[in-house]
Amino acid sequence: MTTRFSLPILFFVLCVFASNFTVSAQDVSADIDDILQEAYSSDGPSISILVAQNGKSIYKKAYGKANLELDVNATIDNVYELGSITKQFTAVAILMLEEEGKLNVQDDIIKYIPDYPTQGNTITIHHLLNHTSGIKSYTNMPSFMKIARQDMTPSELIDVFKNEPMEFSPGEQFNYNNSGYILLGHIIEVVSGVSYQDYIQTHIFDQLDMKHSLYGSKGKLISNRASGYSNQNGYVNANYLSMTLPYAAGSLMSTVEDMLIWQNAMSNSLLINKENYNRATQGSTLSNGENISYGFGWIEDNVQGSKSIQHGGGIFGYTTMGIYLPAEDVYVIGLTNCDCGNVTNLVTKVAAIAIGKAFPSKKDAITLTKSQLNQWKGAYEFDNGAVRFVTVENGQIYSQREGSVKMPIYPLSESRFIFEDGNIEYNFSMDGNKKVAKFITSSETYIGAESDRKPAAEREVIAVDVKVLESYEGKYELAPSFHIVVSTRDAKLFAQATGQPEFELFAESESKFFLKVVDAQIIFTKDDSGKVTTLTLYQGGAVMPGQKVE
């Protein structure tokens, strides 16, 4: 399950409207191998990854260890916790019940949960499916960390958040929300008369012959389970999380080959009709008519200009990502057994290779003269409100978003520059006498005009005694699926959030630190005895407290 749990019966029928795009295993294997070998070492946690076209696998491999302690190599048969990819299964179960006439997604939820306190609002199943209900997400509640190890029934779990104030009126905003999918799981039980676990097993896993997929369990013996890990300045076993808590928002487990069966079932309308699949995968709208990219368990996006349908997951010890590109009929699924690294970025790069649109690399960079680099120096104000400063120092050109840190960019031509990962780039040009910059990500393009803005003065950084820095070391839970690991190295403090790289923290005071890569602050809090107990992350207007658990 992400907090942004932090996300396919077998068939051999060729689709009449299949894309003419084709790619062979030889076309992609070497390039994908290079990416995976760079990201995953043979003696670290693993990734199992599969690439399919036209419903058939063209690449499948595993790197790393399924179990570090026993020195067991990973295979494509390893079973991983899916985290929030679970939401696809929950959403499809709801749509299956709708097609049977047992519910309607426009129904008020009190039709199925009569005692739910809607606080005078009409909350529909649709609002739960696309995260527009306004209900407080239980994984964002500080109190939830105290129950992460407890087994709870769905009704007990609903009691945790049901009386929290609404964050906004239903349908007015999008806010990723695990509570909504807990309620969906409970509605499935009410309507079907069986547990969520039994419904998914009988109506989906058994129906599709997904033999290696199941509702997760910490106590049950699961063949080929990949053990989950965290990186805390070195790998450790992931914290325990009762699988009754992520429930219908993030408790399922699977393999890459079973996930291909799942995607094939979706593409070929084996569980729900085409209209409902489109409704689930093509985004949705707010009450004011504004489009949002989240549908029902899928997010609409694109990879190098090709439409994609995707979802990822993050849960204690695991991160996952699945991307389907309908025009090319290409599916990529990556499952990992560490809540570290950036599997979304990796799977996106693999998907780009698979459709013949590989992201460029800094290895492709060319050499420009000093005057060629200097011609793009300056400040640019973008149409999304961002301000970026382009500078040149010692023959290297840099980009710096206001309030962030300088990052090198690399020239592919005199006017085109990429960041190190290759999936974000600048295209510079002239509009009369003014410079213009296009800032291009995998899914958006922002236009920036030359500005006379000046960089703000750098924030003052103070020195903090290394003993104080060491007292902040540990793991802090901001939610069951999202934590920050704080470590020290060379008298410096570092923080690594689930599924993200490690970044240095800079001190403004003994307890207050900031990041240079993004506009974010972290404040550490001690109890009366002087022991560090919590940190609070301030970013983008959000305030996220985290309890120190290790």
ChimeraX attribute file (.defattr): number of C-alpha atoms within 10 A of each C-alpha:
attribute: neighborCount
match mode: 1-to-1
recipient: residues
	/A:1	33
	/A:2	29
	/A:3	22
	/A:4	16
	/A:5	32
	/A:6	25
	/A:7	29
	/A:8	22
	/A:9	18
	/A:10	17
	/A:11	14
	/A:12	9
	/A:13	9
	/A:14	10
	/A:15	12
	/A:16	6
	/A:17	7
	/A:18	12
	/A:19	14
	/A:20	8
	/A:21	13
	/A:22	14
	/A:23	16
	/A:24	13
	/A:25	15
	/A:26	10
	/A:27	14
	/A:28	20
	/A:29	18
	/A:30	10
	/A:31	14
	/A:32	22
	/A:33	15
	/A:34	10
	/A:35	14
	/A:36	20
	/A:37	12
	/A:38	9
	/A:39	14
	/A:40	17
	/A:41	14
	/A:42	13
	/A:43	15
	/A:44	20
	/A:45	29
	/A:46	29
	/A:47	31
	/A:48	28
	/A:49	27
	/A:50	26
	/A:51	29
	/A:52	24
	/A:53	24
	/A:54	21
	/A:55	24
	/A:56	18
	/A:57	17
	/A:58	19
	/A:59	19
	/A:60	19
	/A:61	19
	/A:62	23
	/A:63	24
	/A:64	24
	/A:65	24
	/A:66	30
	/A:67	22
	/A:68	21
	/A:69	10
	/A:70	8
	/A:71	12
	/A:72	13
	/A:73	19
	/A:74	26
	/A:75	21
	/A:76	18
	/A:77	19
	/A:78	26
	/A:79	27
	/A:80	29
	/A:81	35
	/A:82	32
	/A:83	30
	/A:84	33
	/A:85	29
	/A:86	28
	/A:87	32
	/A:88	23
	/A:89	22
	/A:90	26
	/A:91	25
	/A:92	21
	/A:93	22
	/A:94	25
	/A:95	24
	/A:96	19
	/A:97	17
	/A:98	15
	/A:99	15
	/A:100	10
	/A:101	9
	/A:102	13
	/A:103	19
	/A:104	16
	/A:105	16
	/A:106	11
	/A:107	15
	/A:108	18
	/A:109	22
	/A:110	16
	/A:111	12
	/A:112	18
	/A:113	13
	/A:114	10
	/A:115	10
	/A:116	15
	/A:117	12
	/A:118	18
	/A:119	12
	/A:120	7
	/A:121	13
	/A:122	15
	/A:123	22
	/A:124	20
	/A:125	23
	/A:126	25
	/A:127	26
	/A:128	27
	/A:129	26
	/A:130	29
	/A:131	25
	/A:132	26
	/A:133	29
	/A:134	25
	/A:135	26
	/A:136	22
	/A:137	21
	/A:138	26
	/A:139	26
	/A:140	22
	/A:141	18
	/A:142	16
	/A:143	13
	/A:144	19
	/A:145	21
	/A:146	11
	/A:147	15
	/A:148	21
	/A:149	16
	/A:150	13
	/A:151	14
	/A:152	16
	/A:153	13
	/A:154	20
	/A:155	11
	/A:156	11
	/A:157	21
	/A:158	18
	/A:159	13
	/A:160	15
	/A:161	17
	/A:162	20
	/A:163	14
	/A:164	15
	/A:165	12
	/A:166	15
	/A:167	13
	/A:168	15
	/A:169	16
	/A:170	23
	/A:171	22
	/A:172	17
	/A:173	20
	/A:174	19
	/A:175	17
	/A:176	20
	/A:177	26
	/A:178	28
	/A:179	27
	/A:180	26
	/A:181	27
	/A:182	25
	/A:183	26
	/A:184	24
	/A:185	24
	/A:186	21
	/A:187	21
	/A:188	25
	/A:189	18
	/A:190	14
	/A:191	13
	/A:192	14
	/A:193	11
	/A:194	12
	/A:195	15
	/A:196	23
	/A:197	18
	/A:198	16
	/A:199	19
	/A:200	23
	/A:201	19
	/A:202	12
	/A:203	13
	/A:204	22
	/A:205	23
	/A:206	15
	/A:207	15
	/A:208	21
	/A:209	15
	/A:210	22
	/A:211	13
	/A:212	21
	/A:213	24
	/A:214	20
	/A:215	22
	/A:216	22
	/A:217	16
	/A:218	10
	/A:219	8
	/A:220	7
	/A:221	8
	/A:222	15
	/A:223	10
	/A:224	17
	/A:225	20
	/A:226	30
	/A:227	23
	/A:228	26
	/A:229	26
	/A:230	25
	/A:231	20
	/A:232	19
	/A:233	17
	/A:234	8
	/A:235	14
	/A:236	15
	/A:237	17
	/A:238	18
	/A:239	18
	/A:240	14
	/A:241	21
	/A:242	20
	/A:243	22
	/A:244	20
	/A:245	26
	/A:246	29
	/A:247	30
	/A:248	33
	/A:249	30
	/A:250	32
	/A:251	26
	/A:252	26
	/A:253	22
	/A:254	24
	/A:255	27
	/A:256	26
	/A:257	23
	/A:258	23
	/A:259	23
	/A:260	24
	/A:261	21
	/A:262	23
	/A:263	19
	/A:264	24
	/A:265	20
	/A:266	19
	/A:267	22
	/A:268	19
	/A:269	15
	/A:270	17
	/A:271	23
	/A:272	20
	/A:273	15
	/A:274	14
	/A:275	9
	/A:276	19
	/A:277	20
	/A:278	14
	/A:279	14
	/A:280	24
	/A:281	21
	/A:282	20
	/A:283	20
	/A:284	19
	/A:285	18
	/A:286	16
	/A:287	12
	/A:288	9
	/A:289	10
	/A:290	10
	/A:291	12
	/A:292	16
	/A:293	17
	/A:294	26
	/A:295	24
	/A:296	29
	/A:297	27
	/A:298	28
	/A:299	23
	/A:300	21
	/A:301	23
	/A:302	20
	/A:303	23
	/A:304	21
	/A:305	12
	/A:306	16
	/A:307	16
	/A:308	27
	/A:309	25
	/A:310	26
	/A:311	24
	/A:312	29
	/A:313	31
	/A:314	32
	/A:315	33
	/A:316	27
	/A:317	28
	/A:318	31
	/A:319	36
	/A:320	33
	/A:321	27
	/A:322	29
	/A:323	29
	/A:324	26
	/A:325	22
	/A:326	17
	/A:327	15
	/A:328	21
	/A:329	21
	/A:330	25
	/A:331	28
	/A:332	28
	/A:333	30
	/A:334	28
	/A:335	30
	/A:336	33
	/A:337	32
	/A:338	30
	/A:339	28
	/A:340	25
	/A:341	21
	/A:342	16
	/A:343	26
	/A:344	23
	/A:345	13
	/A:346	18
	/A:347	25
	/A:348	26
	/A:349	22
	/A:350	29
	/A:351	29
	/A:352	22
	/A:353	18
	/A:354	29
	/A:355	22
	/A:356	16
	/A:357	15
	/A:358	19
	/A:359	19
	/A:360	18
	/A:361	15
	/A:362	16
	/A:363	10
	/A:364	12
	/A:365	16
	/A:366	12
	/A:367	13
	/A:368	16
	/A:369	9
	/A:370	14
	/A:371	9
	/A:372	13
	/A:373	21
	/A:374	17
	/A:375	13
	/A:376	23
	/A:377	17
	/A:378	18
	/A:379	25
	/A:380	24
	/A:381	20
	/A:382	20
	/A:383	12
	/A:384	10
	/A:385	9
	/A:386	13
	/A:387	21
	/A:388	26
	/A:389	21
	/A:390	20
	/A:391	19
	/A:392	17
	/A:393	10
	/A:394	6
	/A:395	13
	/A:396	15
	/A:397	21
	/A:398	20
	/A:399	21
	/A:400	19
	/A:401	20
	/A:402	20
	/A:403	20
	/A:404	16
	/A:405	15
	/A:406	18
	/A:407	15
	/A:408	16
	/A:409	23
	/A:410	24
	/A:411	21
	/A:412	19
	/A:413	14
	/A:414	17
	/A:415	15
	/A:416	17
	/A:417	24
	/A:418	24
	/A:419	19
	/A:420	16
	/A:421	15
	/A:422	20
	/A:423	21
	/A:424	19
	/A:425	24
	/A:426	23
	/A:427	16
	/A:428	19
	/A:429	15
	/A:430	12
	/A:431	10
	/A:432	7
	/A:433	7
	/A:434	10
	/A:435	19
	/A:436	22
	/A:437	24
	/A:438	18
	/A:439	19
	/A:440	17
	/A:441	16
	/A:442	18
	/A:443	16
	/A:444	12
	/A:445	16
	/A:446	16
	/A:447	17
	/A:448	22
	/A:449	17
	/A:450	22
	/A:451	17
	/A:452	9
	/A:453	14
	/A:454	12
	/A:455	14
	/A:456	8
	/A:457	7
	/A:458	10
	/A:459	12
	/A:460	9
	/A:461	13
	/A:462	11
	/A:463	12
	/A:464	17
	/A:465	10
	/A:466	14
	/A:467	10
	/A:468	11
	/A:469	20
	/A:470	16
	/A:471	14
	/A:472	25
	/A:473	20
	/A:474	18
	/A:475	25
	/A:476	24
	/A:477	24
	/A:478	27
	/A:479	26
	/A:480	31
	/A:481	29
	/A:482	24
	/A:483	24
	/A:484	25
	/A:485	22
	/A:486	25
	/A:487	22
	/A:488	20
	/A:489	12
	/A:490	6
	/A:491	13
	/A:492	17
	/A:493	21
	/A:494	21
	/A:495	22
	/A:496	21
	/A:497	22
	/A:498	27
	/A:499	25
	/A:500	16
	/A:501	11
	/A:502	18
	/A:503	16
	/A:504	19
	/A:505	23
	/A:506	22
	/A:507	23
	/A:508	17
	/A:509	14
	/A:510	14
	/A:511	17
	/A:512	16
	/A:513	20
	/A:514	21
	/A:515	19
	/A:516	20
	/A:517	17
	/A:518	15
	/A:519	15
	/A:520	18
	/A:521	20
	/A:522	22
	/A:523	18
	/A:524	18
	/A:525	18
	/A:526	13
	/A:527	9
	/A:528	7
	/A:529	6
	/A:530	9
	/A:531	11
	/A:532	18
	/A:533	16
	/A:534	20
	/A:535	25
	/A:536	18
	/A:537	19
	/A:538	16
	/A:539	13
	/A:540	10
	/A:541	7
	/A:542	9
	/A:543	12
	/A:544	17
	/A:545	21
	/A:546	24
	/A:547	22
	/A:548	22
	/A:549	14
	/A:550	12
